[in-house]
Amino acid sequence: MEATTEPVQTGRKKHSQEAKVGRVKYTLQLIKEIRRDIAEVKLMQRTIFSGLKGLFNFGKPLVEKIACADEVDVEILQQLLEAGSVGIYPKDVAENLKQYGLKRYHVSRRLLRMNKRLEKEIGQRIAEKRGWKWALTSFGYDTWGEAERQIE
């Protein structure tokens, strides 16, 4: 008899993780891992932004893209710019933009959301409350006002 180097029995076929836990559960695990990785990348991006904050020149298009969800937000910020450093009541902004059907609490809620989005991305706020009125912050005025000065 001849001696062969091939094993008599073949090894068991290994199952993939997808086959072990199920396709849906495996896909959900992958999605969870991807989301965790994206969150880490966003954290690194925010860290870089905050470290180089003094060197960046945030223009109106970038801030508008980050903070504003639609044209109503842009119009609200335009109203704040026109009001100046004194500020404007939310009810007056809503009255000036009545074609959108806004109420005073809609204006305040939108401004808070814009601040939250901008704070999360670049660590700055676009508007602040001064008493009962809302006004642009110095960052907001520099960004929005600079764009208006360039147009003129």
C-alpha positions as CSV (number, residue, x, y, z in Angstrom):
1,M,0.0,0.0,0.0
2,E,1.0,3.5,-0.8
3,A,1.2,6.1,1.9
4,T,-0.6,9.4,1.0
5,T,-0.1,12.7,2.6
6,E,-3.7,13.7,2.2
7,P,-5.8,13.3,5.4
8,V,-8.5,10.7,5.4
9,Q,-11.1,13.1,6.8
10,T,-11.6,16.6,5.6
11,G,-12.0,19.4,8.1
12,R,-15.4,20.7,8.9
13,K,-16.7,23.5,6.7
14,K,-16.6,26.7,8.8
15,H,-19.8,28.6,8.9
16,S,-19.7,32.4,8.5
17,Q,-20.8,34.7,11.3
18,E,-23.9,35.5,9.2
19,A,-24.9,31.8,9.1
20,K,-24.3,31.5,12.9
21,V,-26.4,34.4,14.1
22,G,-28.7,35.0,11.2
23,R,-28.6,37.4,8.3
24,V,-30.7,40.2,9.9
25,K,-28.9,40.1,13.2
26,Y,-25.5,40.1,11.5
27,T,-26.5,43.1,9.3
28,L,-27.6,45.0,12.4
29,Q,-24.3,44.2,14.1
30,L,-22.4,45.6,11.1
31,I,-24.6,48.7,11.0
32,K,-23.9,49.3,14.7
33,E,-20.2,49.0,14.1
34,I,-20.3,51.4,11.2
35,R,-22.3,54.0,13.2
36,R,-19.7,53.7,16.0
37,D,-16.9,54.3,13.5
38,I,-18.7,57.3,12.0
39,A,-19.3,58.8,15.5
40,E,-15.5,58.5,16.2
41,V,-14.7,60.2,12.9
42,K,-17.1,63.1,13.7
43,L,-15.6,63.4,17.1
44,M,-12.1,63.7,15.6
45,Q,-13.4,66.3,13.1
46,R,-14.9,68.4,15.9
47,T,-11.7,68.2,17.8
48,I,-9.7,69.4,14.8
49,F,-12.2,72.2,14.2
50,S,-12.0,73.3,17.9
51,G,-8.2,73.2,17.8
52,L,-7.9,75.2,14.7
53,K,-10.8,77.5,15.4
54,G,-8.7,80.7,15.2
55,L,-7.3,79.7,11.8
56,F,-10.6,78.9,10.1
57,N,-12.6,81.6,8.4
58,F,-16.2,80.3,8.4
59,G,-18.1,81.8,5.5
60,K,-21.8,82.3,5.2
61,P,-22.3,79.3,2.8
62,L,-20.6,76.9,5.3
63,V,-22.5,78.2,8.3
64,E,-25.7,78.3,6.3
65,K,-25.2,74.7,5.3
66,I,-24.5,73.6,8.8
67,A,-27.1,75.6,10.8
68,C,-30.0,76.3,8.4
69,A,-32.4,73.5,7.6
70,D,-34.4,75.5,5.0
71,E,-35.0,79.0,3.6
72,V,-37.1,79.9,6.7
73,D,-34.1,79.7,8.9
74,V,-32.1,81.9,6.5
75,E,-34.9,84.5,6.6
76,I,-34.9,84.4,10.4
77,L,-31.2,85.0,10.5
78,Q,-31.6,87.9,8.0
79,Q,-34.2,89.5,10.3
80,L,-31.8,89.2,13.2
81,L,-29.0,90.8,11.2
82,E,-31.3,93.7,10.2
83,A,-32.3,94.2,13.9
84,G,-28.7,94.7,14.9
85,S,-27.1,94.2,18.3
86,V,-30.3,95.4,20.2
87,G,-32.1,92.3,19.0
88,I,-35.7,91.6,18.0
89,Y,-38.7,89.9,19.6
90,P,-39.6,86.5,18.2
91,K,-43.2,87.7,17.7
92,D,-41.9,90.5,15.5
93,V,-39.9,88.1,13.4
94,A,-42.9,85.9,13.1
95,E,-45.0,88.9,12.0
96,N,-42.4,89.9,9.4
97,L,-42.4,86.4,8.0
98,K,-46.1,85.7,8.2
99,Q,-46.0,84.2,4.7
100,Y,-44.5,81.1,6.3
101,G,-47.1,80.9,9.0
102,L,-44.7,81.1,11.9
103,K,-45.6,81.7,15.5
104,R,-43.3,83.3,18.1
105,Y,-42.4,79.9,19.6
106,H,-41.6,78.5,16.2
107,V,-39.0,81.2,15.8
108,S,-37.4,80.5,19.2
109,R,-37.4,76.8,18.6
110,R,-35.7,77.2,15.2
111,L,-33.1,79.5,16.6
112,L,-32.3,76.9,19.4
113,R,-32.0,74.2,16.8
114,M,-29.7,76.3,14.7
115,N,-27.5,76.9,17.7
116,K,-27.5,73.3,18.6
117,R,-26.4,72.2,15.1
118,L,-23.7,74.8,14.9
119,E,-22.5,74.1,18.5
120,K,-22.2,70.4,17.7
121,E,-20.2,71.0,14.5
122,I,-17.9,73.9,15.1
123,G,-18.5,75.0,18.7
124,Q,-20.0,78.4,18.0
125,R,-23.5,79.8,18.4
126,I,-25.2,81.9,15.8
127,A,-27.8,83.7,18.0
128,E,-28.3,84.5,21.6
129,K,-31.1,85.8,23.8
130,R,-30.8,89.3,25.2
131,G,-33.6,89.6,27.6
132,W,-36.7,88.6,25.7
133,K,-35.1,89.4,22.3
134,W,-32.9,87.4,20.0
135,A,-29.8,88.9,18.5
136,L,-26.9,87.5,16.4
137,T,-23.7,86.7,18.4
138,S,-20.4,88.3,17.4
139,F,-19.6,85.1,15.4
140,G,-23.0,85.3,13.7
141,Y,-22.6,89.0,12.9
142,D,-19.1,88.4,11.6
143,T,-20.3,85.6,9.3
144,W,-23.6,87.0,8.1
145,G,-22.5,90.7,8.2
146,E,-19.3,90.0,6.2
147,A,-21.4,88.4,3.5
148,E,-23.7,91.4,3.4
149,R,-20.8,93.9,3.3
150,Q,-19.3,92.0,0.3
151,I,-22.6,92.2,-1.6
152,E,-22.8,96.0,-1.1
